[in-house]
Amino acid sequence: MSKTSISDTISGGKVRDTLFSDAISERYLTYALSIIMSRSLPDVRDGLKPVHRRLLYAMRQLKLDPGGGYKKCARVVGDVIGKYHPHGDQAVYDALVRLAQEFSARYPLIDGQGNFGSLDGDNAAAMRYTEARLTAEAQALLEGIDEDAINFRQTYDGDEIEPIVLPAAFPNLLANGAVGIAVGMATSIPPHNVNEICNALLHLIKFPHATFNKLLELIPGPDFPTGGILVEDQNTLLAAYKIGRGGFRIRAKWVVEKLERGQYQVIITEIPYQVQKSKLIEKIADLLNARKLPMLNDVIDESAEEVRIVLEPKNRGIEPVHLMEQLFNQTDLETRFNLNMNVIDSDNTPRVMNLREVLQAFLDHRFNVLVRRTRFRIKKISNRLEVLEAYLIAYLNLDQIIYIIRENDDAKSALITNFKLTENQADAILNMRLRRLRRLEELEIKTEHEQLTAEKIRLNKILKNKNLQKKNISTEVS
């Protein structure tokens, strides 16, 4: 019986001898990098993971602007998975839903219409029932995308193109935060107040080496969509933001409501971020039934549009502070949010960045976008000025030009020869109807020419002057 080698049974490619451990290691690394780069970590510049970026871009292509109408989420998801994101439709829809939930996103990027879930953990309705469009924040992220502000790449099948990163006039990474688990690494960034972020950005533009103490004075900590109270001292926050790693304790916000005969009840008005209200109340009820909360008599959910959880003490002699401390220790009325600012930087490398680096990376991106959009506008103005010069020549030599167009088989060459026009100028004249040629007005042409020339001079100054660029970015941020 003859021996058969593996190379005899495999066709269609080369067989490479290698150690099994090396082959596994190489493939695992490839897989890990794919997960990190393509799914789990946000880009520091626009704060988006690929699925979120593709959702916003697909919605823009569908013209779902804030002032326009809504479209079915099923249509949006279909476009995303068909053109840009070859993954399961439910995973894409879940990502869309989170961008629309006011209790998940500090500044929702999608304006949802229909049932998009609740703070109690209820699921959103099926995508065939819900509708969506972009919010103003999402539109700010996309602003300038048609003006060569960023680079594009081919999609997975090569039929379409998609943005590598968005222009991002909105500081989305810090404003909305991000959570993700990759292979061997994770990211966990809390949301912050956008006004505070903008103040910190303006300060960093003026003082590039701003201290962490000053930045933390401007951004005193996270700002969660569900509210809550941050119970950490300044030193803990400073240490966390300085290295990009740490954690924050968040407690529910509560008030004492006085009743008759000296009685009172505690009202929970805000709960920690990412805590499901129904499960929280269920947990308190279970502890109550197990007699592990001796100070509490009952818990009642009276929430409507706002959170209102009523806690009834056993008797009026119990101090509210003691009651709440007991609940903080045993329930999710107090939670911990871990900070791990692990992101993809502008060099496409995953790394942990501190607060100042994240802010600076956003500013660097905005400066780059400003320069690219300015160059794009200058090029567009130059092309228009060239056409206006052709129109002025046509106005001054109207009868001769009309004669050439009517009598010459190759009118384009004749125009170029007789009036020393460029090809673009000749095309501009030939593409204009004779009726419109006769209606050309010298004053209108010269006025537009002067305005565009002045704008071009101003834009060229911006390109050459870093201080003017800083002024423009400061205006955008403020």
C-alpha positions as semicolon CSV with decimal commas, in nm:
position;residue;x (nm);y (nm);z (nm)
1;M;0,000;0,000;0,000
2;S;0,152;0,333;-0,106
3;K;0,178;0,623;0,134
4;T;-0,016;0,941;0,059
5;S;0,124;1,275;0,176
6;I;-0,087;1,575;0,272
7;S;0,044;1,762;-0,033
8;D;-0,111;1,493;-0,258
9;T;-0,458;1,546;-0,111
10;I;-0,467;1,927;-0,108
11;S;-0,498;2,127;-0,428
12;G;-0,557;2,487;-0,517
13;G;-0,275;2,641;-0,316
14;K;0,075;2,605;-0,176
15;V;0,149;2,380;0,122
16;R;0,379;2,539;0,377
17;D;0,554;2,335;0,644
18;T;0,532;2,508;0,981
19;L;0,504;2,427;1,348
20;F;0,146;2,379;1,461
21;S;0,197;2,622;1,751
22;D;0,327;2,891;1,513
23;A;0,034;2,843;1,275
24;I;-0,221;2,866;1,558
25;S;-0,046;3,172;1,703
26;E;-0,042;3,348;1,365
27;R;-0,408;3,279;1,296
28;Y;-0,515;3,377;1,647
29;L;-0,329;3,707;1,615
30;T;-0,498;3,774;1,280
31;Y;-0,837;3,697;1,433
32;A;-0,768;3,911;1,740
33;L;-0,660;4,210;1,532
34;S;-0,967;4,171;1,311
35;I;-1,198;4,180;1,614
36;I;-1,013;4,476;1,767
37;M;-1,000;4,686;1,450
38;S;-1,327;4,589;1,285
39;R;-1,573;4,554;1,570
40;S;-1,485;4,632;1,929
41;L;-1,278;4,947;1,975
42;P;-1,389;5,300;1,877
43;D;-1,176;5,540;1,676
44;V;-1,045;5,823;1,893
45;R;-1,130;6,078;1,622
46;D;-1,505;6,018;1,577
47;G;-1,571;5,792;1,876
48;L;-1,743;5,532;1,658
49;K;-1,704;5,160;1,603
50;P;-1,733;5,042;1,239
51;V;-2,097;4,930;1,275
52;H;-2,203;5,270;1,414
53;R;-2,011;5,456;1,144
54;R;-2,173;5,244;0,875
55;L;-2,517;5,299;1,022
56;L;-2,480;5,678;1,017
57;Y;-2,329;5,679;0,668
58;A;-2,603;5,452;0,530
59;M;-2,870;5,676;0,684
60;R;-2,707;5,980;0,528
61;Q;-2,710;5,807;0,190
62;L;-3,082;5,748;0,245
63;K;-3,119;6,124;0,312
64;L;-3,255;6,070;0,663
65;D;-3,162;6,420;0,779
66;P;-3,294;6,564;1,108
67;G;-3,543;6,789;0,929
68;G;-3,665;6,519;0,692
69;G;-3,891;6,219;0,725
70;Y;-3,834;5,886;0,896
71;K;-3,770;5,553;0,727
72;K;-3,829;5,202;0,854
73;C;-3,535;5,066;1,052
74;A;-3,558;4,748;0,844
75;R;-3,466;4,954;0,537
76;V;-3,166;5,107;0,716
77;V;-3,046;4,771;0,848
78;G;-3,091;4,616;0,503
79;D;-2,872;4,882;0,343
80;V;-2,605;4,845;0,613
81;I;-2,570;4,467;0,595
82;G;-2,610;4,459;0,217
83;K;-2,360;4,732;0,131
84;Y;-2,122;4,785;0,421
85;H;-2,145;4,545;0,716
86;P;-2,175;4,172;0,634
87;H;-2,301;4,062;0,975
88;G;-2,632;3,955;1,127
89;D;-2,927;4,188;1,090
90;Q;-3,019;4,163;1,460
91;A;-2,672;4,271;1,572
92;V;-2,690;4,576;1,345
93;Y;-3,043;4,660;1,463
94;D;-2,934;4,631;1,827
95;A;-2,655;4,881;1,756
96;L;-2,906;5,117;1,591
97;V;-3,143;5,089;1,888
98;R;-2,869;5,178;2,139
99;L;-2,783;5,490;1,939
100;A;-3,148;5,598;1,968
101;Q;-3,209;5,522;2,337
102;E;-3,198;5,834;2,555
103;F;-3,107;5,623;2,859
104;S;-2,816;5,455;2,674
105;A;-2,668;5,747;2,478
106;R;-2,602;6,082;2,646
107;Y;-2,653;6,250;2,306
108;P;-2,850;6,009;2,082
109;L;-2,720;5,996;1,725
110;I;-3,042;5,847;1,592
111;D;-3,392;5,988;1,636
112;G;-3,617;5,687;1,676
113;Q;-3,992;5,673;1,627
114;G;-4,177;5,382;1,784
115;N;-4,089;5,144;2,066
116;F;-3,713;5,154;2,125
117;G;-3,714;4,979;2,462
118;S;-3,718;5,121;2,813
119;L;-3,513;5,172;3,127
120;D;-3,682;4,859;3,265
121;G;-3,496;4,647;3,011
122;D;-3,788;4,601;2,770
123;N;-3,676;4,513;2,419
124;A;-3,736;4,740;2,122
125;A;-4,009;4,648;1,876
126;A;-3,911;4,457;1,563
127;M;-3,729;4,661;1,301
128;R;-4,024;4,640;1,063
129;Y;-4,229;4,851;1,307
130;T;-3,979;5,117;1,415
131;E;-3,854;5,416;1,216
132;A;-3,543;5,632;1,237
133;R;-3,362;5,939;1,113
134;L;-3,040;6,119;1,209
135;T;-3,009;6,371;1,493
136;A;-2,829;6,706;1,478
137;E;-2,530;6,549;1,658
138;A;-2,504;6,278;1,392
139;Q;-2,528;6,540;1,118
140;A;-2,238;6,726;1,283
141;L;-2,033;6,405;1,274
142;L;-2,099;6,375;0,899
143;E;-2,053;6,744;0,812
144;G;-1,807;6,793;0,526
145;I;-1,796;6,428;0,421
146;D;-1,854;6,529;0,056
147;E;-1,575;6,789;0,068
148;D;-1,273;6,556;0,072
149;A;-1,254;6,590;0,452
150;I;-1,170;6,223;0,506
151;N;-1,053;5,915;0,317
152;F;-1,277;5,640;0,186
153;R;-1,211;5,272;0,124
154;Q;-1,384;5,000;-0,072
155;T;-1,649;4,795;0,103
156;Y;-1,615;4,422;0,162
157;D;-1,742;4,331;-0,187
158;G;-1,579;4,621;-0,374
159;D;-1,912;4,753;-0,505
160;E;-1,933;5,059;-0,278
161;I;-1,707;5,289;-0,082
162;E;-1,731;5,378;0,288
163;P;-1,560;5,637;0,511
164;I;-1,262;5,523;0,717
165;V;-1,350;5,785;0,978
166;L;-1,610;6,064;0,990
167;P;-1,518;6,437;0,985
168;A;-1,661;6,460;1,339
169;A;-1,746;6,821;1,424
170;F;-1,900;6,673;1,741
171;P;-1,666;6,529;2,015
172;N;-1,851;6,200;2,020
173;L;-1,601;5,975;2,201
174;L;-1,613;6,166;2,528
175;A;-1,969;6,293;2,482
176;N;-2,130;5,952;2,436
177;G;-1,858;5,724;2,566
178;A;-1,804;5,368;2,445
179;V;-1,807;5,013;2,578
180;G;-1,662;4,711;2,399
181;I;-1,487;4,380;2,456
182;A;-1,222;4,264;2,209
183;V;-0,978;3,972;2,218
184;G;-0,738;4,034;2,503
185;M;-0,850;4,393;2,558
186;A;-1,158;4,602;2,629
187;T;-1,273;4,962;2,628
188;S;-1,495;5,142;2,876
189;I;-1,540;5,518;2,841
190;P;-1,818;5,702;3,025
191;P;-2,023;5,982;2,863
192;H;-1,950;6,345;2,953
193;N;-2,122;6,682;2,923
194;V;-2,053;6,827;2,576
195;N;-2,038;7,188;2,702
196;E;-1,767;7,090;2,949
197;I;-1,580;6,901;2,675
198;C;-1,592;7,207;2,447
199;N;-1,459;7,430;2,725
200;A;-1,169;7,189;2,773
201;L;-1,102;7,183;2,397
202;L;-1,097;7,564;2,381
203;H;-0,853;7,570;2,673
204;L;-0,631;7,309;2,505
205;I;-0,622;7,513;2,181
206;K;-0,489;7,811;2,378
207;F;-0,267;7,607;2,609
208;P;-0,144;7,287;2,436
209;H;0,038;7,176;2,753
210;A;-0,259;7,228;2,983
211;T;-0,235;7,050;3,317
212;F;-0,463;6,761;3,410
213;N;-0,580;6,959;3,712
214;K;-0,708;7,236;3,483
215;L;-0,867;6,991;3,238
216;L;-1,041;6,814;3,526
217;E;-1,160;7,149;3,653
218;L;-1,328;7,199;3,314
219;I;-1,448;6,836;3,287
220;P;-1,522;6,746;3,651
221;G;-1,621;6,389;3,565
222;P;-1,869;6,172;3,372
223;D;-2,223;6,288;3,295
224;F;-2,448;5,985;3,258
225;P;-2,780;5,997;3,068
226;T;-2,963;5,837;3,361
227;G;-2,811;6,079;3,610
228;G;-2,685;5,957;3,945
229;I;-2,427;6,095;4,184
230;L;-2,052;6,045;4,146
231;V;-1,903;5,951;4,483
232;E;-1,530;5,984;4,420
233;D;-1,284;6,242;4,543
234;Q;-1,079;6,467;4,314
235;N;-0,760;6,263;4,357
236;T;-0,927;5,941;4,240
237;L;-1,066;6,114;3,930
238;L;-0,733;6,282;3,856
239;A;-0,542;5,954;3,882
240;A;-0,789;5,778;3,650
241;Y;-0,797;6,046;3,379
242;K;-0,419;6,089;3,397
243;I;-0,348;5,733;3,281
244;G;-0,676;5,650;3,108
245;R;-0,760;5,372;3,354
246;G;-0,954;5,365;3,678
247;G;-1,310;5,352;3,802
248;F;-1,594;5,558;3,945
249;R;-1,859;5,476;4,201
250;I;-2,206;5,600;4,107
251;R;-2,500;5,618;4,344
252;A;-2,870;5,673;4,288
253;K;-3,002;6,020;4,360
254;W;-3,260;6,032;4,637
255;V;-3,469;6,279;4,835
256;V;-3,673;6,253;5,153
257;E;-4,045;6,321;5,114
258;K;-4,222;6,424;5,436
259;L;-4,560;6,268;5,519
260;E;-4,819;6,323;5,794
261;R;-4,753;6,245;6,163
262;G;-4,375;6,265;6,126
263;Q;-4,361;5,983;5,873
264;Y;-4,146;6,001;5,560
265;Q;-4,054;5,807;5,249
266;V;-3,742;5,806;5,035
267;I;-3,783;5,881;4,664
268;I;-3,523;5,756;4,416
269;T;-3,521;6,002;4,123
270;E;-3,211;5,888;3,932
271;I;-3,044;5,546;3,909
272;P;-2,689;5,449;3,807
273;Y;-2,599;5,411;3,439
274;Q;-2,677;5,078;3,268
275;V;-2,889;4,954;3,560
276;Q;-3,227;4,809;3,459
277;K;-3,492;4,959;3,683
278;S;-3,714;4,649;3,688
279;K;-3,427;4,421;3,792
280;L;-3,318;4,671;4,056
281;I;-3,665;4,675;4,215
282;E;-3,686;4,297;4,185
283;K;-3,354;4,264;4,369
284;I;-3,470;4,497;4,649
285;A;-3,796;4,300;4,679
286;D;-3,606;3,969;4,698
287;L;-3,381;4,104;4,974
288;L;-3,688;4,236;5,154
289;N;-3,859;3,897;5,139
290;A;-3,539;3,731;5,260
291;R;-3,540;3,974;5,557
292;K;-3,198;4,113;5,465
293;L;-3,322;4,473;5,471
294;P;-3,449;4,519;5,828
295;M;-3,487;4,898;5,790
296;L;-3,711;4,878;5,481
297;N;-4,084;4,808;5,486
298;D;-4,174;4,823;5,116
299;V;-4,058;4,932;4,771
300;I;-4,300;5,073;4,512
301;D;-4,232;5,175;4,152
302;E;-4,432;5,489;4,072
303;S;-4,227;5,579;3,764
304;A;-4,397;5,731;3,462
305;E;-4,186;5,944;3,228
306;E;-3,946;6,018;3,514
307;V;-3,793;5,769;3,757
308;R;-3,977;5,755;4,090
309;I;-3,904;5,461;4,318
310;V;-4,065;5,489;4,662
311;L;-3,892;5,333;4,964
312;E;-4,098;5,303;5,282
313;P;-3,897;5,267;5,607
314;K;-4,003;5,030;5,887
315;N;-4,068;5,324;6,118
316;R;-4,011;5,696;6,139
317;G;-3,724;5,653;6,383
318;I;-3,496;5,511;6,112
319;E;-3,253;5,765;5,972
320;P;-3,287;5,796;5,591
321;V;-2,908;5,802;5,553
322;H;-2,874;5,469;5,735
323;L;-3,150;5,314;5,524
324;M;-2,982;5,425;5,202
325;E;-2,637;5,306;5,312
326;Q;-2,783;4,960;5,366
327;L;-2,935;4,964;5,017
328;F;-2,617;5,100;4,858
329;N;-2,420;4,811;5,006
330;Q;-2,656;4,537;4,890
331;T;-2,808;4,656;4,560
332;D;-2,725;4,828;4,233
333;L;-2,832;5,161;4,377
334;E;-2,455;5,194;4,391
335;T;-2,244;5,061;4,102
336;R;-1,893;5,098;3,971
337;F;-1,813;5,215;3,619
338;N;-1,465;5,117;3,505
339;L;-1,264;5,366;3,301
340;N;-1,044;5,216;3,028
341;M;-0,983;5,462;2,743
342;N;-0,861;5,197;2,500
343;V;-0,913;5,330;2,147
344;I;-0,784;5,310;1,790
345;D;-0,556;5,609;1,736
346;S;-0,498;5,804;1,414
347;D;-0,221;5,559;1,317
348;N;-0,471;5,273;1,335
349;T;-0,310;5,136;1,651
350;P;-0,506;5,026;1,960
351;R;-0,378;5,188;2,280
352;V;-0,491;5,339;2,609
353;M;-0,494;5,719;2,601
354;N;-0,531;5,969;2,883
355;L;-0,779;6,257;2,886
356;R;-0,543;6,514;2,734
357;E;-0,437;6,275;2,455
358;V;-0,800;6,202;2,367
359;L;-0,884;6,574;2,352
360;Q;-0,570;6,650;2,148
361;A;-0,641;6,364;1,905
362;F;-0,986;6,512;1,838
363;L;-0,836;6,858;1,779
364;D;-0,565;6,718;1,549
365;H;-0,836;6,547;1,346
366;R;-1,038;6,868;1,323
367;F;-0,732;7,063;1,206
368;N;-0,672;6,800;0,939
369;V;-1,038;6,815;0,831
370;L;-1,023;7,196;0,817
371;V;-0,716;7,191;0,591
372;R;-0,866;6,929;0,358
373;R;-1,202;7,106;0,331
374;T;-1,027;7,438;0,270
375;R;-0,819;7,291;-0,013
376;F;-1,130;7,133;-0,160
377;R;-1,313;7,467;-0,152
378;I;-1,016;7,649;-0,308
379;K;-1,009;7,397;-0,592
380;K;-1,383;7,438;-0,645
381;I;-1,350;7,818;-0,647
382;S;-1,062;7,799;-0,897
383;N;-1,274;7,588;-1,132
384;R;-1,563;7,832;-1,101
385;L;-1,337;8,134;-1,162
386;E;-1,210;7,967;-1,477
387;V;-1,569;7,925;-1,598
388;L;-1,660;8,284;-1,507
389;E;-1,366;8,412;-1,710
390;A;-1,500;8,211;-2,003
391;Y;-1,846;8,364;-1,955
392;L;-1,693;8,713;-1,953
393;I;-1,512;8,641;-2,280
394;A;-1,840;8,509;-2,421
395;Y;-2,025;8,822;-2,311
396;L;-1,770;9,054;-2,472
397;N;-1,757;8,851;-2,796
398;L;-2,110;8,716;-2,807
399;D;-2,188;8,749;-3,180
400;Q;-1,854;8,603;-3,287
401;I;-1,889;8,307;-3,049
402;I;-2,244;8,231;-3,166
403;Y;-2,122;8,244;-3,526
404;I;-1,835;8,000;-3,449
405;I;-2,071;7,758;-3,271
406;R;-2,318;7,759;-3,562
407;E;-2,071;7,747;-3,851
408;N;-1,791;7,519;-3,727
409;D;-1,802;7,140;-3,709
410;D;-1,533;7,149;-3,440
411;A;-1,653;7,450;-3,244
412;K;-1,448;7,358;-2,937
413;S;-1,114;7,376;-3,119
414;A;-1,219;7,697;-3,293
415;L;-1,307;7,863;-2,961
416;I;-0,978;7,754;-2,803
417;T;-0,780;7,885;-3,101
418;N;-0,963;8,216;-3,145
419;F;-0,996;8,318;-2,778
420;K;-0,709;8,123;-2,616
421;L;-0,948;7,935;-2,390
422;T;-0,877;7,624;-2,186
423;E;-1,068;7,305;-2,260
424;N;-1,280;7,356;-1,948
425;Q;-1,367;7,711;-2,056
426;A;-1,461;7,599;-2,407
427;D;-1,677;7,319;-2,263
428;A;-1,849;7,566;-2,028
429;I;-1,946;7,789;-2,322
430;L;-2,056;7,500;-2,543
431;N;-2,264;7,345;-2,263
432;M;-2,460;7,667;-2,225
433;R;-2,771;7,714;-2,436
434;L;-2,761;8,000;-2,689
435;R;-3,058;8,163;-2,518
436;R;-2,866;8,171;-2,190
437;L;-2,555;8,299;-2,367
438;R;-2,754;8,601;-2,483
439;R;-2,876;8,666;-2,128
440;L;-2,529;8,687;-1,974
441;E;-2,480;9,006;-1,777
442;E;-2,135;9,152;-1,725
443;L;-2,213;9,296;-1,379
444;E;-2,332;8,961;-1,240
445;I;-2,026;8,781;-1,374
446;K;-1,784;9,039;-1,235
447;T;-1,958;9,051;-0,896
448;E;-1,942;8,674;-0,852
449;H;-1,581;8,674;-0,975
450;E;-1,482;8,937;-0,717
451;Q;-1,660;8,756;-0,433
452;L;-1,499;8,422;-0,514
453;T;-1,156;8,579;-0,558
454;A;-1,185;8,740;-0,214
455;E;-1,294;8,407;-0,062
456;K;-1,003;8,228;-0,228
457;I;-0,756;8,480;-0,084
458;R;-0,909;8,434;0,262
459;L;-0,893;8,055;0,239
460;N;-0,531;8,061;0,122
461;K;-0,447;8,271;0,428
462;I;-0,607;8,006;0,650
463;L;-0,395;7,734;0,490
464;K;-0,075;7,928;0,555
465;N;-0,155;8,059;0,903
466;K;-0,183;7,821;1,201
467;N;-0,332;8,095;1,419
468;L;-0,617;8,146;1,171
469;Q;-0,675;7,770;1,175
470;K;-0,693;7,779;1,556
471;K;-0,941;8,066;1,535
472;N;-1,162;7,867;1,295
473;I;-1,153;7,554;1,511
474;S;-1,227;7,761;1,823
475;T;-1,531;7,910;1,649
476;E;-1,652;7,561;1,553
477;V;-1,604;7,426;1,905
478;S;-1,772;7,719;2,078
